[in-house]
Amino acid sequence: MTGLDSVSAGVTTPKPSRLLSVINFSSTGEKITLRPTPLFLEYRSSTFFIVFVVCLAIFTDILFYGLIVPVFPFSLSEQIGLAEDKVQEWTAILLACYNVTLFLGSPIVGFYADHSSSRRWPLLLGLVALCASTLLLCLSKTIALLVVGRLLQGLSAAIVWSVGLALLVDTVGKDIGYAMGYVTIAMSVGLLISPVIGGAVYDAAGYYAVFYIAFAIIACDIALRLVLIEKRVAQQWIVGPGSSEGESATTDTSTDNREDLEKQVHATSHAGADPASPPSPTRAGTSSGGPTAALSTPVLNPAKHPHWELIKNRRMLAALMGIAIEACIVFAFDTVIPLYVKQTFEWNSTAAGLIFICVMVPGFVSPIVGKLADKHGAKWFSVAGFALSIPPLVCLRFVTRNTIEHKVLLCALLTLLGVTLVTLANTPLMAEITYAIDEREAQQPGVWGEKGVYGIAYGLFTTAYALGGTIGSITAGYIQAGPGWGTTTWYCGVWAAAGAVVSFWLGSRPDDVPKSERRDDEELPASTSGVM
């Protein structure tokens, strides 16, 4: 056996219904002749569809997060009955609650994702947590229930980000920067339309109508995640045209433990394996080919503690620090801008949501930046992004009066921040995590072990983002309530300068790691990062 859950040999099962063949609950990686081929398997396991589902999952998480941001200052005073002078403080606390759960839950979820047999089931569990949090936030009449709802929302986000990004790496191969560009677009669209929708619907139809939209999006997300089939699961029905007869024979061979499997691999490699095809254990410790590649590439030199090896990696640490700094700045503005424009410009919740359009529209060019990062590395893009963010961040302090000139200035400065902070700095940082893992794997093949570390790596990414977001939302809220707007903008500018310095420790370019030539929808990649 390959280590994945499978149907026991010799057990006769009734013919599955057509509905089950569509949903395909199996998370096995073994070829099962008793099960019919799922409907539309080629499309449901295609790179395009998997990337789309992951991006939609992230969009759903961001959408629900953003729906609440412009509504909180108004709902706290009207729905909960909180005193006006306590609104800013509790807005910051509720935003921080989300990040606290995100911080604590992401490494645990990432570790589980690396040791589970499927990426899809954790994604579905994330939707359950999101539904529960949506219900609580919709029906709550007390601060306590709002806090619980935000904590559950953070847990859902931990699952979506850690598992979703690990699934993305399993799927797209070497074009991870390009794929992360589409993740940035999903984030941008979510943050772009959610405050607008949240504010407009709140003004037009009230508090509860905002959550009706959330439930509709969640229903669509559930359907797509049920339909999704991971590439390594699809391999039980599809054998890529590049697979040899020897590989197919190895795939059909069942072994009960990894030790026996590695003995088979060793024997196969001495029986005529092609030395001209170098192994590429850059995707969670395996070759980038099909499941048979996992059999033809034994774990060569695993680290004693792969997770500790990951944490102390210089490029990984620099990427995590950069991500935390970027999140600190973003969440600081999420906390203070809605209330600041309400007080300064006397805007309602709709206008407070519309202002975020300026920040998110530039994110649509993120795939181009990601593609360039795949070619040239993350270092100089992130350095430039943080450094160029300093002037507009500091200049925001000049937006102080309720005039057309100051409103235009605010929009222009926020648009510049969308270009520098969201597009130039963020996308390469997300891809740098994969670059760092691949570089270390090339230096010491098999260092990450048979399970791989992509789940825990993107769990740490999410943890760093949550840590930065928690620091940013709490500190910016208290600075805004105390010294005021001018000091808040200086505070964010200092963080951007720190981000530029940290980015100098990123890799100058992705290292040349051997990768098997493949076409995404022909030879389906199979990672053992989720194999039990």
Number of C-alpha atoms within 10 A of each C-alpha: 17 25 19 18 17 15 17 8 8 6 8 9 9 8 11 12 9 12 10 13 19 18 17 20 14 16 20 22 27 24 20 16 10 14 16 13 16 19 16 11 19 17 14 21 23 21 21 14 17 24 22 17 20 27 25 23 29 21 25 25 28 20 27 26 21 24 26 21 24 31 27 23 23 21 17 22 15 13 13 14 14 17 10 13 10 13 19 21 17 19 23 24 19 23 27 26 22 26 31 21 21 31 26 19 22 32 23 17 24 30 24 20 31 26 21 21 22 26 27 22 17 21 26 20 15 24 25 16 19 27 19 16 24 22 13 19 22 18 14 17 14 14 16 9 16 21 22 19 27 26 23 26 29 31 26 29 31 32 29 30 28 33 32 28 30 28 26 23 25 27 28 20 19 21 16 25 31 22 25 27 26 23 27 26 26 25 23 27 19 23 26 25 19 30 30 23 22 29 29 22 21 22 16 11 10 15 21 13 15 24 22 12 17 21 16 10 18 20 12 13 19 16 12 18 20 16 22 22 28 25 29 27 24 25 23 18 19 18 20 19 10 15 15 12 9 12 19 14 10 19 22 15 13 13 14 10 11 16 10 12 22 18 13 17 19 16 13 16 16 9 9 9 14 9 8 6 11 12 21 23 33 28 30 30 30 32 27 29 28 26 30 24 23 26 24 22 21 25 18 15 13 16 16 11 11 16 16 10 13 24 15 10 13 14 24 25 21 23 30 27 22 32 27 26 27 27 25 28 25 20 25 27 20 23 29 22 18 27 24 19 21 15 12 14 18 13 15 19 27 21 19 24 27 20 21 27 21 19 25 25 19 21 28 21 16 28 22 16 24 31 20 17 29 22 14 16 24 33 26 21 26 30 24 17 25 30 21 21 28 22 15 20 23 19 16 22 16 13 19 16 11 13 12 10 10 16 17 12 17 21 17 16 20 23 22 19 26 25 23 26 29 29 30 29 32 28 32 33 31 25 25 27 25 23 30 21 24 25 18 20 23 17 11 15 24 25 26 31 25 25 22 28 27 31 33 26 27 28 32 28 29 30 27 27 24 29 23 26 31 27 21 29 27 22 18 28 25 16 17 22 16 11 10 15 21 17 16 25 24 18 19 24 23 14 21 27 17 17 27 25 15 21 28 16 17 26 22 15 17 21 18 10 18 16 18 18 11 17 13 18 15 15 21 28 31 28 29 27 28 28 23 16
